[in-house]
Amino acid sequence: MSPAVAGRRPTVAALVLADGSTFEGEHFGAVPAGGFAAGEVVFNTALTGYQEVITDPSYAGQIITFTYPHIGNYGTAEDDSESRAIFARGVIVRDLARRHSNWRAQQPLEQFLEANGLAGIAGLDTRRLTRLLRSNGSMPGAFGPVEGPGSVDLARLKQVAIDEPGTDGLDLVAQVTTDVGYTAAHRGPEPRSGRPPLIVAFDFGIKSTIVDHLSSFATVEVVPASTSAADVLARKPDGVFLSNGPGDPRCVPYAIATVAELVGEVPIFGICLGHQILCLAIGADIVKLPFGHHGANHPVRDIATGEVEITSQNHNFAVDASSLDGLAEVTHVNLNDGVCEGMRLVDQPGREPAFSVQHHPEASPGPHDSAYLFRRFAKLLEA
């Protein structure tokens, strides 16, 4: 086995899934607490943007498997992190680059993980692992060094994987949301009205690039996920944004209740977990996907125009499209599996509009095909 970093003797490690499947690799990154890292193992199909993926709060409770074989080849840069901390449980890669090449890079990926307390395992057969997850669905797993001081045996790793709850039935939003609200100043052109619109953005696990997009046309007040509807309306916002985030939306009933109070009172735009919460707030249902959508290459069709967008996605749960009948209009559909990718509330006199999508229109990482959704929201605020 070739060392993950040139000049360093490899530390043999193993990944064990809850079904007993075992993969041999090499430990890199931070030393895992207790000798192992555990979480729900998922796979991401993005070809680039590994730092943005790793720092996406939507991965709370999960171990990320990168299907692209070469990871770390352009290092890491502080400006590319999407959150204040890493909430993922671990990283799995096929080949970790021995050296990086990028004029923006400030440190190699391994040092970045060490500094942020995240463990990784390299040298695995990620193709075999991905095929297994596609066939059997995402499942809990655990990995850690199996040789040398502080090592853990395979039987222990299997038991840890079996005991790992994954992302079902947990309020992961409470782990990633900001404790204190903050404001992102408007940084776009001066509006004709002389005052930029005000957006209240719920932080369910919001990414910094999303805040950047919103602040290009409005002042953004980012608030904790537990903020009440009365607090939001007291700020007199021109619109409300419901962000991405991790886990099962049914485990944040306080957010669902708040959004239900806001529907019709102020224009609303939701993405990812925010899309699911908005749909639950109007009475729709949620389903868990077998292995979720994680990547930057998911084709989505806009039903109204027929145009296909290549999108960035990261979610394990989805809205049951049939449950939206009579409540909202489905606007986007995933061409891989037919999953509902967007909806809008049917216009009603005297009620403010609301719409949402399952994907990440800020595309960090990923293509910018869906960036028009931010412009659509901006026009609602102007109106």
Steps between C-alpha positions, in 0.01 A plus 500: 500500500647837400520758778235774498768763544853464364755428771248373756468138596139393444281418798282205401132573562170333423143599429225265617134550406204394710441202272856376569654610169867582563740720305872541564666838462736748659425756766563870430386828649423541869522213748137398555366543852481166680698337220224501238267722297138395451202627304266434210709417193391677179669561166551828314551506122647851462823515300632813672418711804599251769563779754155650445346155534685417820406835660131481399300478829247280318746212554457503877495143628637355175822355364566624146624259234640678194439300183753708306828313555753785545430733791723774642684591179440874533528533877272717712441874543326680785266684263358169371353380831122513515451516878667592827580135579486151353196297603565189290625193688773388260634484145564199275715531185662267248826687436609793715729729300860487621549866420268780396541761227296822519614859541210565740572202725597571860543143624457140379175320564649275769620797706161666452325194643747478787441867587124446497500172692367283217626148431534343160576164344668465161589217265158334512325346204247782485343352186409182687377705797283722278346201321417348838334820623305533175373144535429493874453868580698731724592332827697572816869423507811550712869527416828537685860372524522124548875479561734673742435696821138591562374265230152347504407150382252418224243352737491827694459702180209281389324541834550877489351503149200295614442733796533817289152658454583670171286803418154360571302644791761761595478879508828569322398859425548587867865390466582724203286814530653825620459580869475873436353677199718717277460738207658485156497849351366565153791514258326536164393796288296772670130419450268755340301526820812611685468221756610144432243230579526321834514120509474295816690176433443201726826320572419130483861443391546791261809515278703819473466511121122511538530803724728658239237449229221646712704800611568588137145638479384541862601551860494157665423436866598140574309362800514177703270216396292543818404863423125556534265628231418801717869590520536470124195713421608762754807559284268597210686294240432523128560126475594187694761247390502139625849354472650160439579276796555144621281208588132422527278811472235334716741529793478882502129548584569845643622620159203341322258678735678834450497473122131406507433833671708688242344346188289763326629781720828566319667369180692178573778321314625166631775263387598145599390446862318835482301363205401194702406708806286732287320201348438347842370836620227499234404137570710289260691182587869400502669177392855375555696416186700175488840669462409866457621757250856617564693656214530782248366327190130428559276581201182688591225601257305823538147381417381841379781561251618147430859612557741265679733632768805316635479554875688467827322288762547363848206335674374161617132595527257628237146632464233249396376666180157338522444660842522847340179445301259782583764676711764613251622462144805283427742714296814286468570127476820295528568317173695222670222369723197727457528655847326835557765772466289812538157642572310825528185585689200564281439875484221617725369858528640677804766238571871545439668248264729216607717264299780254568742257340674188624839584347763762590472789251813669635689193369795494732636280362332442166360664186307827516202391290255573784632842604195657333299396804670771706405754234142372514497556875647849455214591265247385759662731754487792258131438440 
